[in-house]
Amino acid sequence: MIKNLKQHHIGCLVHDIEAFKAENQAVWTADKYSQVFAIASQDVKVCFLQTTEDTRIELVEPGISNKPLSRLLTKGITYYHIGFISDSYDISVADLLNIRCIQISEFNSEAFEGKRCAFFYHPQLRLIELIEGD
């Protein structure tokens, strides 16, 4: 699809990150989780769960005012985006737009040291998150 993208994570909605950790402590030990980040511009808390050497699940806990994600969670929709890192962020943005993806947002993420991130809508893949690499 787009050159020079590396999959970083699969985004999964949860009601409560700490409750998820407690419910799954027999499966994943505490060292498999990153710190919890509050992403103010998105009104979410996120935490990365390293499930295998090259696979992460981003646990996303919507805040009170994040109605779109709360509605998805209420409907039972939990897996909702794929996150990719791009070492050529601006080119990747242009490439996604050229294949008729619709850019939904762009923000600087506390989870990625303030780097740029953007969400795009793709007709088949649905939500794609693009993350600025090094």
Contacts in CASP RR format, 6 or more apart in sequence:
PFRMAT RR
TARGET T0000
AUTHOR 0000-0000-0000
METHOD contacts of the structure
MODEL  1
MIKNLKQHHIGCLVHDIEAFKAENQAVWTADKYSQVFAIASQDVKVCFLQ
TTEDTRIELVEPGISNKPLSRLLTKGITYYHIGFISDSYDISVADLLNIR
CIQISEFNSEAFEGKRCAFFYHPQLRLIELIEGD
1 99 0 8 1.000
2 84 0 8 1.000
2 86 0 8 1.000
2 92 0 8 1.000
2 95 0 8 1.000
2 96 0 8 1.000
2 99 0 8 1.000
3 95 0 8 1.000
4 86 0 8 1.000
4 87 0 8 1.000
4 88 0 8 1.000
4 91 0 8 1.000
4 92 0 8 1.000
5 84 0 8 1.000
5 85 0 8 1.000
5 86 0 8 1.000
5 92 0 8 1.000
5 130 0 8 1.000
6 84 0 8 1.000
6 85 0 8 1.000
6 86 0 8 1.000
7 82 0 8 1.000
7 83 0 8 1.000
7 84 0 8 1.000
8 56 0 8 1.000
8 83 0 8 1.000
8 84 0 8 1.000
8 85 0 8 1.000
8 131 0 8 1.000
9 48 0 8 1.000
9 56 0 8 1.000
9 57 0 8 1.000
9 58 0 8 1.000
9 82 0 8 1.000
9 83 0 8 1.000
10 55 0 8 1.000
10 56 0 8 1.000
10 57 0 8 1.000
10 58 0 8 1.000
10 79 0 8 1.000
10 81 0 8 1.000
10 82 0 8 1.000
10 83 0 8 1.000
11 57 0 8 1.000
11 58 0 8 1.000
11 59 0 8 1.000
11 60 0 8 1.000
11 79 0 8 1.000
11 80 0 8 1.000
11 81 0 8 1.000
11 82 0 8 1.000
11 83 0 8 1.000
11 129 0 8 1.000
12 57 0 8 1.000
12 58 0 8 1.000
12 59 0 8 1.000
12 60 0 8 1.000
12 78 0 8 1.000
12 79 0 8 1.000
12 80 0 8 1.000
13 60 0 8 1.000
13 61 0 8 1.000
13 62 0 8 1.000
13 69 0 8 1.000
13 72 0 8 1.000
13 73 0 8 1.000
13 77 0 8 1.000
13 78 0 8 1.000
13 79 0 8 1.000
13 80 0 8 1.000
14 20 0 8 1.000
14 59 0 8 1.000
14 60 0 8 1.000
14 61 0 8 1.000
14 73 0 8 1.000
14 78 0 8 1.000
15 61 0 8 1.000
15 73 0 8 1.000
16 61 0 8 1.000
17 36 0 8 1.000
17 45 0 8 1.000
17 46 0 8 1.000
17 47 0 8 1.000
17 59 0 8 1.000
17 61 0 8 1.000
18 36 0 8 1.000
20 59 0 8 1.000
21 28 0 8 1.000
21 30 0 8 1.000
21 33 0 8 1.000
28 49 0 8 1.000
28 51 0 8 1.000
32 49 0 8 1.000
32 50 0 8 1.000
32 51 0 8 1.000
33 47 0 8 1.000
33 48 0 8 1.000
33 49 0 8 1.000
33 50 0 8 1.000
34 47 0 8 1.000
34 48 0 8 1.000
34 49 0 8 1.000
34 50 0 8 1.000
35 47 0 8 1.000
36 45 0 8 1.000
36 46 0 8 1.000
36 47 0 8 1.000
37 45 0 8 1.000
37 46 0 8 1.000
37 47 0 8 1.000
37 109 0 8 1.000
37 110 0 8 1.000
37 111 0 8 1.000
38 44 0 8 1.000
38 45 0 8 1.000
38 110 0 8 1.000
39 45 0 8 1.000
39 46 0 8 1.000
39 107 0 8 1.000
39 109 0 8 1.000
39 110 0 8 1.000
39 111 0 8 1.000
40 110 0 8 1.000
41 107 0 8 1.000
41 108 0 8 1.000
42 66 0 8 1.000
42 105 0 8 1.000
42 107 0 8 1.000
43 62 0 8 1.000
43 63 0 8 1.000
43 64 0 8 1.000
43 65 0 8 1.000
43 66 0 8 1.000
44 60 0 8 1.000
44 61 0 8 1.000
44 62 0 8 1.000
44 63 0 8 1.000
44 66 0 8 1.000
44 69 0 8 1.000
45 60 0 8 1.000
45 61 0 8 1.000
45 63 0 8 1.000
46 58 0 8 1.000
46 59 0 8 1.000
46 60 0 8 1.000
46 61 0 8 1.000
46 111 0 8 1.000
47 58 0 8 1.000
47 59 0 8 1.000
48 56 0 8 1.000
48 57 0 8 1.000
48 58 0 8 1.000
48 59 0 8 1.000
48 111 0 8 1.000
49 56 0 8 1.000
49 57 0 8 1.000
49 58 0 8 1.000
49 59 0 8 1.000
50 56 0 8 1.000
51 57 0 8 1.000
58 83 0 8 1.000
60 69 0 8 1.000
62 69 0 8 1.000
62 70 0 8 1.000
62 73 0 8 1.000
63 69 0 8 1.000
63 70 0 8 1.000
69 80 0 8 1.000
72 78 0 8 1.000
72 80 0 8 1.000
80 126 0 8 1.000
80 127 0 8 1.000
81 119 0 8 1.000
81 126 0 8 1.000
81 127 0 8 1.000
81 128 0 8 1.000
81 129 0 8 1.000
82 125 0 8 1.000
82 127 0 8 1.000
82 128 0 8 1.000
82 129 0 8 1.000
83 128 0 8 1.000
83 129 0 8 1.000
83 130 0 8 1.000
83 131 0 8 1.000
84 92 0 8 1.000
84 128 0 8 1.000
84 129 0 8 1.000
84 130 0 8 1.000
84 131 0 8 1.000
85 131 0 8 1.000
85 132 0 8 1.000
85 133 0 8 1.000
86 92 0 8 1.000
86 130 0 8 1.000
86 131 0 8 1.000
86 132 0 8 1.000
86 133 0 8 1.000
87 133 0 8 1.000
87 134 0 8 1.000
89 116 0 8 1.000
89 130 0 8 1.000
89 132 0 8 1.000
89 133 0 8 1.000
92 130 0 8 1.000
93 103 0 8 1.000
93 118 0 8 1.000
93 130 0 8 1.000
96 103 0 8 1.000
96 120 0 8 1.000
96 122 0 8 1.000
96 128 0 8 1.000
96 130 0 8 1.000
97 103 0 8 1.000
99 122 0 8 1.000
100 123 0 8 1.000
101 120 0 8 1.000
101 121 0 8 1.000
101 122 0 8 1.000
101 128 0 8 1.000
102 120 0 8 1.000
102 121 0 8 1.000
103 118 0 8 1.000
103 119 0 8 1.000
103 120 0 8 1.000
104 118 0 8 1.000
104 119 0 8 1.000
104 120 0 8 1.000
104 121 0 8 1.000
104 127 0 8 1.000
105 118 0 8 1.000
105 119 0 8 1.000
106 116 0 8 1.000
106 117 0 8 1.000
106 118 0 8 1.000
107 116 0 8 1.000
107 117 0 8 1.000
107 118 0 8 1.000
108 114 0 8 1.000
108 115 0 8 1.000
108 116 0 8 1.000
108 117 0 8 1.000
109 115 0 8 1.000
109 116 0 8 1.000
109 117 0 8 1.000
109 131 0 8 1.000
112 131 0 8 1.000
112 132 0 8 1.000
112 133 0 8 1.000
115 131 0 8 1.000
115 132 0 8 1.000
115 133 0 8 1.000
116 131 0 8 1.000
116 132 0 8 1.000
117 129 0 8 1.000
117 130 0 8 1.000
117 131 0 8 1.000
117 132 0 8 1.000
118 129 0 8 1.000
118 130 0 8 1.000
119 127 0 8 1.000
119 128 0 8 1.000
119 129 0 8 1.000
119 130 0 8 1.000
120 127 0 8 1.000
120 128 0 8 1.000
120 129 0 8 1.000
120 130 0 8 1.000
121 127 0 8 1.000
121 128 0 8 1.000
122 128 0 8 1.000
END
